[in-house]
């Protein structure tokens, strides 16, 4: 588990989002986020991002 700000930064970096878009990533309380980081030349991707239902 980690702070929402760290999750925002990791998602934004993985998806190569511009800096001004980082705060547009919603990270609700108890959110689960899964990133896939592949070895080169693979591309990283967001697999799952969801808060409590």
N, C-alpha and C positions, 0 to 999 in steps of 0.2 A: 504494500500500500504506500501511496505517496500523495503529496499535496497536488491540488488541481493545477497550480501554476506549472509544476514540473510536467504534468501530463500534457498540458497545452503546448509547452515547448517541444516535447518529444513528438507529438502529433504534427505540429507545424513543420518541424525539421524533416520528419519522415516524408510528408507530403509536399515538401518544398514550397510552403506557403510564404507569401511576403510578410514581413514583420508586422505590418499594420493589420493583418488578418488574424493574428494570434488570439486576440481577445474575442473573436467571433466564435471560437471553439468553446462550446458549452461543456462543462465538466460538472455534472450534478453530484451531490453527495452520494457516496458509495458507488460511484461509476466504475464499470469494468471496461478496460481498454486493452486490446490485443493488437500488437504491431508485428508484422513479419519482416525481418531483416535478412535478406538473402546475401550470399557471397556474390561478389562481382562475377559476371556482369548483370546479375539479377537486380531488380528494382524493389525497394522497400514498399510496403503497402499497409494500409489500415485494414485489419481483419474484422475487428469488432469494437464498438464503442456504444455503451448503453448504460443508463442510470437505472435506479430502482424502478420497478413497475408499480 
